[in-house]
Amino acid sequence: MSAVNASVARRRGVTGQTTRRVLAALERPARTPDLVLELGLTHEDVWSALKHLHHVGWATRLQRGVYQISEAGRVALTTSGPDQAKPIRVNAKAPPVGTHWTPERTAWLERHYARLGPKRCGDLLGVHWQAVHAKATTLGLRFGEVDGYQLLTDLAALLQREYTTLYTRAKRAHVLTFPGTVATQERRSKAMVPDWWVDQIVEEIQPPAEDDVALSTLRATLGLSKTQMARRAGRDARLRTPPGHGSKGKQAQLYVSAAVAERITARYRQRRRTPSAPVVGRGGVLGAITAAGAHGTSERELYEALPCSRAAVRLYVRSLVRDGAIERCRPGTTLDPFVYRVAAHHGEAQPAQRTVVIPGRPKAGHVAQAAD
């Protein structure tokens, strides 16, 4: 489950069918093999649902491999708050009989046109749908403009996003609904989403604040995996879209505030019982490359010299190359083929060939290796 869908699930309760079935089956303590046999699901689906339920606090682990639903899980299982998107049902009463646009028939059209549309209203009124559409246009009515919902086509035009991307995301979040009868649900152009989901998407496309830290940068600095960092960030992570990031789709990234980043770093180092070391960052990597001069330095040499993980070095080096602050030179070794130096040395002779050092072998056997 993605971060966006997880946020929706926290607000609306349990939305996924697999997650709901697993959570309902945890009324009594159970293990993964028992749930696989009882629910007829795969081991991977059950285990993924259990990890999510335990992470959000909806299931408690009684002992190793044994889980049971918690009180918060019972509340989430029965939650049907105001944020939950309910299907729009057609329960309109029969319109007044007649063939002319009397005040009563006009009032009925104003009340139901947005939900039913021209064809369904025409069937109920006994009038051709083109006449209904013309009357609705005169009254300023529009099919799909329902209170509490917004047409997905209007949202895509407003946010300048691909319609198919928003449609897929809304479908996965189980928030899509359609006006009219079941037969009109095939009209993708009239797909609607609730206002609260629109607010989430609008918040997501906002740029990050100046002191916000990207989770990818933080996990590279600490040397953590995506799963480990997601568990530490939890609900404090927010989706933001960096300015000018990506193509027309503009993919969002997870960010946390500077205070949350400091708290995660402090807890991680305290748990690892390692001394607090200064965060190197882009400035530290750029300073080390600048100090190397025209001779330059490689990623391996930066990793061995700086107190940060190799993933962090790679992240900062790629960022500096993309911004034009440093340049990449070819002379290196087979194991480390590129050397980096600041852009001020552009046009000068390339650095000398490096020699590879393989741990565990005598130094006398080291021979300069040609680059691939």
Secondary structure, 3 states (H helix, E strand, C coil): CCHHHHHHHHHHCCCCHHHHHHHHHCCCCECHHHHHHHHCCCHHHHHHHHHHHHHHCCEEEEECCEEEECHHHHHHHHCCCCCCCCCCCCCCCCCCCCCCCCHHHHHHHHHHHHHHHHHHHHHHHCCCHHHHHHHHHHHCCCCCCCCCEEEHHHHHHHHCCCHHHHHHHHHHCCCCECCCCHHHHHCHHHCEEEHHHHHHHHHHCCCCCCCCEEHHHHHHHHCCCHHHHHHHHHHHCEEECCCCCCCCCCCCEEEECHHHHHHHHHHHHHHHCCCCCCCCHHHHHHHHHHHCHHHCECHHHHHHHCCCCHHHHHHHHHHHHHHCCEEEECCCCCCCCCEEEEHHHCCCCCCCCCECCCCCCCHHHCCECCCC
